Amino acid sequence: MSAKRRRPTFGMHHLTVVPRNAEGAAAQSDDPDEGRRDDE
């Protein structure tokens, strides 16, 4: 029963974290300077 209750909560949290994380990761990857530093 505990697992079932955690499932819906995790999904809702994931939805809110996905867009926020996606934007942050995209901005870092989009940064040419950041990519060059990682390449070096």
N, C-alpha and C positions, 0 to 999 in steps of 0.2 A: 504493500500500500504506500509505503514511503517513497518508493521509486516512482510510482505513478504520479504522485503529487510533485515530485521534483521535475519530472519530464516537462510539464507545461511551463513551469517557472523558468527552467533553463532555456527553453525555446524563446520565451518572451525576452529574456535577458540577451540572448544571442542576437536577436533581431536588432536590439538597440546598440549592441557592441559592434556588430558587423559594419554598419554604415560609418560609424565613427572611426573604427580601425581602418576600414577600406580607404577612407579619405586621407588619413594620415599616411598610410603606406603608399598610396598613389602619389601624394605630394612629395614624399621622399624619393620615390623612384623617378618621378617626373623631373626632379632637380638634377641637372647635368653635373653640377659641382659635387653633389652627394654621390652620384654614380661614379664619377671619376675617382673620388677619394677611395671608394670601395674597390675600384679596379686596381688602383696603385697598391 
